[in-house]
Amino acid sequence: MVQTLATETDPELIDLPEECPITVWQERYPDRWLLVEVRGEEDGEPLSGRLLAVATADMLLVPLWQEQAQQGKVIALLYGRSTKVGPLVVA
């Protein structure tokens, strides 16, 4: 029996002009890493921004993150809503 591992692909560049709350981006792209140009924040917590790219692995977005940060942009690397089933807690 041969088992193949899923390969990681290049990030999907989105670069949408619209600005949305971070929670909206996380809902739209579940189980993906998101690179967001932060446009609104409170106490250092990103609240809204423009979506730049999505990927299956965070490391795939690091070069783009560095490129954007060198341009002086505030960038956040976030994870979308997880659809994986977590542990069941019984009280």
N, C-alpha and C positions, 0 to 999 in steps of 0.2 A: 504494500500500500504506500503510495506516495502522497505526502502532504505538502502543499505549497503554502507559503506564508504570503499574506497580502502585502503588496509593496506600497510604500508611501509615494504619493505623487506630488508634483509641484503645487504650490498654493494656487487657489482660484482667485484671481484678482477681480475685485468687485468695483471699488472706487466709485461708489454712488455719491451723487451730489447732495442727496437728502440727509438731514440730520434727524436722528431718532434717539429716544431714550435707550440706554444700554440694555435694559430688560427686553425691549422690542427686538433688538438684534439677536439676543440670546434665545428668544422664542422662535424666531424665523430660521435659525441655523442650529438645531439641536445636535448635540454630540460632535461639534466642530469647534476648532480653535478660531477665534476672531481677532483680527487686528483692526483696531478702531482709533481714528484720530479724535481725541477728546476735545469737545467743544464746550461742555458744561461740567463743572465739578463742584463739590462742596466738601470742605475739610479734607481735600486730597482724594476723595472718592469720585471716580468718574460717574457722571449721571447721564450724559448724552454725547453723541458724536456721530461721525461719518464712518461707515464701514469701508475699509480699504481692501481686505482680503480674508479668505477663510481657508482652513487646511485641516487635515485629519490629525496632524501632529504639530505641537507647538514649535518645535525646532525648525520646521519648514518656513515659519514666518519670521524667524530671527533676522535674516539678511534684510528683508524689507523693513522690519522694525528699526534696525540700525540706520538704514538709509533715510527713513522718515525723521528719526530723531536728530540726525545730523543736520537736517533742514530746520531744526528748531521747533518741530511740532511735538505736542504732547501726545504720546501714543500709549494705548493700553492693549495688552494681550490678555484676552479673556476666553473663558470656555462657555459655549452655549449650554442651553438646558440639557441636562443628562436624561436620557430615556432608559438607562440601564436600571434594572431592579436592584435596590440596595437591600441591606439586611433588614429583617422584620424585627421590630421592637415591640415586645409585649409587656404591658405594665401590670 
